[in-house]
């Protein structure tokens, strides 16, 4: 079963990862600063495409932002598109000022 993990360095830069066994299936690159979580890029391995892993990463990131009172800056085209498609679902975490 796949698992989503967050790995941040001392500067609070890193990524949410989906791993299954010993293999990484996807990653969402992020950084956290001043109560903002910036999402830079989301990528799913070719062998894992079409299985909903991008959405799983998105939900984990949004859940983390909500639990930590962070506003999300969606620089990632995938995350930005999902926020625009479902504005009510993400209104509480979407930092539209950026």
OpenMM code with the backbone's topology and positions (N, CA, C; nanometers):
from openmm import Vec3, app, unit

residues = "UNK UNK UNK UNK UNK UNK UNK UNK UNK UNK UNK UNK UNK UNK UNK UNK UNK UNK UNK UNK UNK UNK UNK UNK UNK UNK UNK UNK UNK UNK UNK UNK UNK UNK UNK UNK UNK UNK UNK UNK UNK UNK UNK UNK UNK UNK UNK UNK UNK UNK UNK UNK UNK UNK UNK UNK UNK UNK UNK UNK UNK UNK UNK UNK UNK UNK UNK UNK UNK UNK UNK UNK UNK UNK UNK UNK UNK UNK UNK UNK UNK UNK UNK UNK UNK UNK UNK UNK UNK UNK UNK UNK UNK UNK UNK UNK UNK UNK".split()
positions = [
    Vec3(0.0840, -0.1185, 0.0000),
    Vec3(0.0000, 0.0000, 0.0000),
    Vec3(0.0882, 0.1244, 0.0000),
    Vec3(0.0496, 0.2219, -0.0821),
    Vec3(0.1275, 0.3447, -0.0918),
    Vec3(0.1046, 0.4331, 0.0302),
    Vec3(0.2062, 0.5119, 0.0595),
    Vec3(0.2035, 0.5993, 0.1759),
    Vec3(0.2582, 0.7354, 0.1361),
    Vec3(0.1954, 0.8423, 0.1877),
    Vec3(0.2432, 0.9783, 0.1606),
    Vec3(0.3220, 1.0249, 0.2816),
    Vec3(0.4425, 1.0770, 0.2538),
    Vec3(0.5293, 1.1275, 0.3600),
    Vec3(0.5728, 1.2689, 0.3248),
    Vec3(0.5966, 1.3490, 0.4264),
    Vec3(0.6505, 1.4836, 0.4078),
    Vec3(0.7929, 1.4844, 0.4599),
    Vec3(0.8830, 1.5365, 0.3789),
    Vec3(1.0226, 1.5474, 0.4181),
    Vec3(1.0662, 1.6918, 0.3952),
    Vec3(1.0991, 1.7632, 0.5056),
    Vec3(1.1448, 1.9015, 0.4981),
    Vec3(1.2851, 1.9131, 0.5565),
    Vec3(1.3677, 1.9994, 0.4969),
    Vec3(1.5000, 2.0243, 0.5529),
    Vec3(1.4913, 2.1353, 0.6574),
    Vec3(1.6049, 2.1800, 0.7075),
    Vec3(1.6077, 2.2818, 0.8125),
    Vec3(1.5505, 2.4153, 0.7661),
    Vec3(1.5562, 2.4428, 0.6359),
    Vec3(1.5004, 2.5672, 0.5810),
    Vec3(1.3534, 2.5508, 0.5444),
    Vec3(1.2948, 2.4390, 0.5819),
    Vec3(1.1542, 2.4061, 0.5536),
    Vec3(1.1267, 2.3995, 0.4042),
    Vec3(1.2205, 2.3409, 0.3314),
    Vec3(1.2032, 2.3122, 0.1897),
    Vec3(1.2076, 2.1611, 0.1742),
    Vec3(1.1256, 2.1093, 0.0852),
    Vec3(1.1244, 1.9653, 0.0652),
    Vec3(1.0086, 1.9231, -0.0214),
    Vec3(0.9450, 1.8112, 0.0161),
    Vec3(0.8385, 1.7582, -0.0679),
    Vec3(0.7520, 1.6588, 0.0075),
    Vec3(0.6294, 1.6459, -0.0424),
    Vec3(0.5442, 1.5338, -0.0072),
    Vec3(0.5799, 1.4241, -0.1069),
    Vec3(0.5959, 1.3019, -0.0592),
    Vec3(0.6320, 1.1891, -0.1440),
    Vec3(0.5291, 1.0783, -0.1293),
    Vec3(0.5033, 1.0085, -0.2398),
    Vec3(0.4261, 0.8849, -0.2327),
    Vec3(0.5243, 0.7725, -0.2554),
    Vec3(0.5301, 0.6822, -0.1597),
    Vec3(0.6181, 0.5671, -0.1711),
    Vec3(0.5364, 0.4391, -0.1570),
    Vec3(0.5822, 0.3371, -0.2251),
    Vec3(0.5223, 0.2052, -0.2136),
    Vec3(0.6377, 0.1073, -0.2081),
    Vec3(0.6480, 0.0371, -0.0975),
    Vec3(0.7637, -0.0498, -0.0784),
    Vec3(0.8888, 0.0359, -0.0723),
    Vec3(0.9800, 0.0099, -0.1635),
    Vec3(1.1038, 0.0883, -0.1668),
    Vec3(1.1054, 0.1882, -0.2819),
    Vec3(0.9957, 0.1982, -0.3582),
    Vec3(0.9941, 0.2867, -0.4739),
    Vec3(0.9114, 0.4114, -0.4531),
    Vec3(0.9598, 0.5208, -0.5083),
    Vec3(0.8871, 0.6477, -0.5027),
    Vec3(0.7982, 0.6579, -0.6260),
    Vec3(0.6691, 0.6866, -0.6045),
    Vec3(0.5734, 0.6947, -0.7136),
    Vec3(0.5401, 0.8380, -0.7532),
    Vec3(0.5615, 0.9334, -0.6633),
    Vec3(0.5297, 1.0720, -0.6939),
    Vec3(0.5863, 1.1665, -0.5915),
    Vec3(0.5888, 1.2965, -0.6302),
    Vec3(0.6459, 1.3977, -0.5417),
    Vec3(0.5803, 1.5322, -0.5693),
    Vec3(0.5615, 1.6093, -0.4614),
    Vec3(0.5114, 1.7466, -0.4703),
    Vec3(0.6107, 1.8350, -0.3962),
    Vec3(0.6858, 1.9164, -0.4704),
    Vec3(0.7889, 2.0016, -0.4123),
    Vec3(0.7256, 2.1232, -0.3464),
    Vec3(0.7647, 2.1504, -0.2204),
    Vec3(0.7051, 2.2585, -0.1416),
    Vec3(0.8110, 2.3307, -0.0588),
    Vec3(0.7714, 2.4473, -0.0084),
    Vec3(0.8487, 2.5160, 0.0949),
    Vec3(0.7494, 2.5868, 0.1864),
    Vec3(0.7914, 2.6097, 0.3110),
    Vec3(0.7059, 2.6759, 0.4092),
    Vec3(0.7802, 2.7956, 0.4648),
    Vec3(0.7109, 2.9108, 0.4658),
    Vec3(0.7699, 3.0330, 0.5188),
    Vec3(0.6584, 3.1292, 0.5562),
    Vec3(0.6674, 3.1877, 0.6751),
    Vec3(0.5732, 3.2914, 0.7186),
    Vec3(0.4264, 3.2505, 0.7008),
    Vec3(0.3891, 3.1380, 0.7514),
    Vec3(0.2507, 3.0875, 0.7473),
    Vec3(0.1999, 3.0636, 0.6061),
    Vec3(0.2938, 3.0450, 0.5117),
    Vec3(0.2577, 3.0139, 0.3735),
    Vec3(0.3290, 2.8874, 0.3289),
    Vec3(0.2556, 2.8049, 0.2574),
    Vec3(0.3110, 2.6839, 0.1980),
    Vec3(0.3083, 2.7044, 0.0469),
    Vec3(0.4246, 2.7090, -0.0147),
    Vec3(0.4341, 2.7278, -0.1590),
    Vec3(0.4545, 2.5923, -0.2248),
    Vec3(0.3721, 2.5635, -0.3257),
    Vec3(0.3846, 2.4387, -0.4018),
    Vec3(0.4461, 2.4745, -0.5365),
    Vec3(0.5603, 2.4116, -0.5679),
    Vec3(0.6339, 2.4437, -0.6891),
    Vec3(0.6052, 2.3490, -0.8046),
    Vec3(0.5937, 2.2215, -0.7744),
    Vec3(0.5866, 2.1226, -0.8819),
    Vec3(0.5296, 1.9922, -0.8280),
    Vec3(0.4496, 1.9255, -0.9088),
    Vec3(0.3984, 1.7933, -0.8758),
    Vec3(0.4328, 1.7008, -0.9912),
    Vec3(0.4856, 1.5832, -0.9568),
    Vec3(0.5240, 1.4870, -1.0603),
    Vec3(0.4934, 1.3458, -1.0127),
    Vec3(0.4385, 1.2665, -1.1039),
    Vec3(0.4091, 1.1264, -1.0759),
    Vec3(0.4892, 1.0433, -1.1754),
    Vec3(0.5489, 0.9351, -1.1280),
    Vec3(0.6278, 0.8467, -1.2138),
    Vec3(0.5411, 0.7929, -1.3272),
    Vec3(0.6005, 0.7754, -1.4439),
    Vec3(0.5267, 0.7284, -1.5611),
    Vec3(0.4511, 0.5986, -1.5324),
    Vec3(0.5130, 0.5087, -1.4583),
    Vec3(0.4482, 0.3800, -1.4290),
    Vec3(0.3279, 0.3944, -1.3360),
    Vec3(0.3140, 0.5106, -1.2707),
    Vec3(0.2058, 0.5323, -1.1738),
    Vec3(0.1006, 0.6312, -1.2230),
    Vec3(0.1142, 0.6799, -1.3452),
    Vec3(0.0194, 0.7778, -1.3973),
    Vec3(-0.1202, 0.7181, -1.4096),
    Vec3(-0.2204, 0.8041, -1.3893),
    Vec3(-0.3580, 0.7614, -1.4051),
    Vec3(-0.4160, 0.6852, -1.2869),
    Vec3(-0.3452, 0.6822, -1.1771),
    Vec3(-0.3911, 0.6079, -1.0592),
    Vec3(-0.4334, 0.6985, -0.9443),
    Vec3(-0.4412, 0.8294, -0.9696),
    Vec3(-0.4882, 0.9233, -0.8681),
    Vec3(-0.3830, 0.9672, -0.7677),
    Vec3(-0.2560, 0.9429, -0.7968),
    Vec3(-0.1515, 0.9789, -0.7010),
    Vec3(-0.1314, 1.1300, -0.6904),
    Vec3(-0.1499, 1.2023, -0.8000),
    Vec3(-0.1415, 1.3477, -0.7935),
    Vec3(-0.2472, 1.4039, -0.7000),
    Vec3(-0.3678, 1.3524, -0.7110),
    Vec3(-0.4774, 1.3962, -0.6243),
    Vec3(-0.4502, 1.3580, -0.4793),
    Vec3(-0.3905, 1.2417, -0.4587),
    Vec3(-0.3581, 1.1989, -0.3221),
    Vec3(-0.2546, 1.2941, -0.2605),
    Vec3(-0.1541, 1.3326, -0.3380),
    Vec3(-0.0558, 1.4304, -0.2906),
    Vec3(-0.1232, 1.5631, -0.2590),
    Vec3(-0.2130, 1.6061, -0.3471),
    Vec3(-0.2859, 1.7310, -0.3268),
    Vec3(-0.3638, 1.7273, -0.1957),
    Vec3(-0.4366, 1.6193, -0.1714),
    Vec3(-0.5168, 1.6107, -0.0490),
    Vec3(-0.4296, 1.6092, 0.0765),
    Vec3(-0.3172, 1.5417, 0.0719),
    Vec3(-0.2268, 1.5397, 0.1874),
    Vec3(-0.1692, 1.6779, 0.2141),
    Vec3(-0.1306, 1.7487, 0.1066),
    Vec3(-0.0756, 1.8836, 0.1216),
    Vec3(-0.1797, 1.9782, 0.1801),
    Vec3(-0.3022, 1.9731, 0.1286),
    Vec3(-0.4093, 2.0609, 0.1779),
    Vec3(-0.4418, 2.0273, 0.3231),
    Vec3(-0.4465, 1.9006, 0.3562),
    Vec3(-0.4724, 1.8592, 0.4943),
    Vec3(-0.3636, 1.9131, 0.5875),
    Vec3(-0.2385, 1.9042, 0.5449),
    Vec3(-0.1260, 1.9563, 0.6235),
    Vec3(-0.1406, 2.1081, 0.6412),
    Vec3(-0.1745, 2.1780, 0.5328),
    Vec3(-0.1913, 2.3240, 0.5403),
    Vec3(-0.3018, 2.3602, 0.6389),
    Vec3(-0.4117, 2.2885, 0.6342),
    Vec3(-0.5230, 2.3171, 0.7257),
    Vec3(-0.4840, 2.2922, 0.8706),
    Vec3(-0.4188, 2.1814, 0.8963),
    Vec3(-0.3799, 2.1469, 1.0334),
    Vec3(-0.2789, 2.2450, 1.0907),
    Vec3(-0.2001, 2.3084, 1.0025),
    Vec3(-0.0951, 2.3991, 1.0475),
    Vec3(-0.1260, 2.5456, 1.0190),
    Vec3(-0.2518, 2.5752, 0.9857),
    Vec3(-0.2962, 2.7126, 0.9596),
    Vec3(-0.2081, 2.7843, 0.8582),
    Vec3(-0.1826, 2.7168, 0.7459),
    Vec3(-0.1000, 2.7728, 0.6396),
    Vec3(-0.1860, 2.8089, 0.5197),
    Vec3(-0.1473, 2.9142, 0.4506),
    Vec3(-0.2097, 2.9504, 0.3243),
    Vec3(-0.1217, 2.8967, 0.2123),
    Vec3(-0.1839, 2.8430, 0.1079),
    Vec3(-0.1119, 2.7782, -0.0015),
    Vec3(-0.0954, 2.8734, -0.1193),
    Vec3(0.0278, 2.8820, -0.1681),
    Vec3(0.0590, 2.9563, -0.2901),
    Vec3(0.0829, 2.8502, -0.3984),
    Vec3(-0.0139, 2.8309, -0.4891),
    Vec3(-0.0048, 2.7224, -0.5868),
    Vec3(0.0706, 2.7620, -0.7140),
    Vec3(0.2027, 2.7636, -0.7088),
    Vec3(0.2816, 2.7924, -0.8284),
    Vec3(0.2815, 2.6735, -0.9243),
    Vec3(0.2595, 2.5564, -0.8725),
    Vec3(0.2490, 2.4339, -0.9517),
    Vec3(0.1240, 2.4422, -1.0393),
    Vec3(0.1369, 2.4143, -1.1680),
    Vec3(0.0234, 2.4248, -1.2590),
    Vec3(-0.0878, 2.3259, -1.2233),
    Vec3(-0.0523, 2.2069, -1.1787),
    Vec3(-0.1546, 2.1082, -1.1409),
    Vec3(-0.2348, 2.1569, -1.0203),
    Vec3(-0.1664, 2.2014, -0.9164),
    Vec3(-0.2350, 2.2471, -0.7950),
    Vec3(-0.3182, 2.3706, -0.8259),
    Vec3(-0.2629, 2.4634, -0.9022),
    Vec3(-0.3368, 2.5845, -0.9372),
    Vec3(-0.4635, 2.5486, -1.0152),
    Vec3(-0.4540, 2.4563, -1.1084),
    Vec3(-0.5708, 2.4145, -1.1869),
    Vec3(-0.6774, 2.3523, -1.0971),
    Vec3(-0.6367, 2.2701, -1.0009),
    Vec3(-0.7328, 2.2080, -0.9098),
    Vec3(-0.7989, 2.3131, -0.8210),
    Vec3(-0.7224, 2.4100, -0.7736),
    Vec3(-0.7791, 2.5179, -0.6917),
    Vec3(-0.8808, 2.5977, -0.7729),
    Vec3(-0.8508, 2.6257, -0.9003),
    Vec3(-0.9428, 2.7014, -0.9850),
    Vec3(-1.0681, 2.6207, -1.0171),
    Vec3(-1.0550, 2.4901, -1.0353),
    Vec3(-1.1708, 2.4047, -1.0657),
    Vec3(-1.2639, 2.3867, -0.9464),
    Vec3(-1.2071, 2.3900, -0.8270),
    Vec3(-1.2837, 2.3646, -0.7042),
    Vec3(-1.2577, 2.4752, -0.6013),
    Vec3(-1.2910, 2.6009, -0.6339),
    Vec3(-1.2548, 2.7120, -0.5452),
    Vec3(-1.3164, 2.7041, -0.4058),
    Vec3(-1.4385, 2.6532, -0.3944),
    Vec3(-1.5006, 2.6439, -0.2620),
    Vec3(-1.4287, 2.5422, -0.1743),
    Vec3(-1.3845, 2.4326, -0.2354),
    Vec3(-1.3176, 2.3273, -0.1593),
    Vec3(-1.1855, 2.3745, -0.0989),
    Vec3(-1.1183, 2.4673, -0.1670),
    Vec3(-0.9858, 2.5109, -0.1232),
    Vec3(-0.9814, 2.6566, -0.0764),
    Vec3(-1.0975, 2.7214, -0.0655),
    Vec3(-1.1028, 2.8641, -0.0304),
    Vec3(-1.0326, 2.8952, 0.1009),
    Vec3(-1.0399, 2.8050, 0.1970),
    Vec3(-0.9810, 2.8325, 0.3282),
    Vec3(-0.8288, 2.8301, 0.3291),
    Vec3(-0.7670, 2.7651, 0.2296),
    Vec3(-0.6206, 2.7565, 0.2283),
    Vec3(-0.5565, 2.8298, 0.1104),
    Vec3(-0.6344, 2.8701, 0.0124),
    Vec3(-0.5808, 2.9303, -0.1102),
    Vec3(-0.5416, 3.0751, -0.0862),
    Vec3(-0.4133, 3.1060, -0.1021),
    Vec3(-0.3637, 3.2437, -0.0939),
    Vec3(-0.3716, 3.3012, -0.2351),
    Vec3(-0.4786, 3.3730, -0.2635),
    Vec3(-0.5010, 3.4264, -0.3985),
    Vec3(-0.4231, 3.5546, -0.4243),
    Vec3(-0.3545, 3.6059, -0.3243),
    Vec3(-0.2799, 3.7314, -0.3396),
    Vec3(-0.1552, 3.7147, -0.4233),
    Vec3(-0.1087, 3.5927, -0.4402),
    Vec3(0.0150, 3.5695, -0.5147),
    Vec3(-0.0099, 3.5487, -0.6619),
] * unit.nanometer
topology = app.Topology()
chain = topology.addChain("A")
for resn in residues:
    res = topology.addResidue(resn, chain)
    for name in ("N", "CA", "C"):
        topology.addAtom(name, app.Element.getBySymbol(name[0]), res)
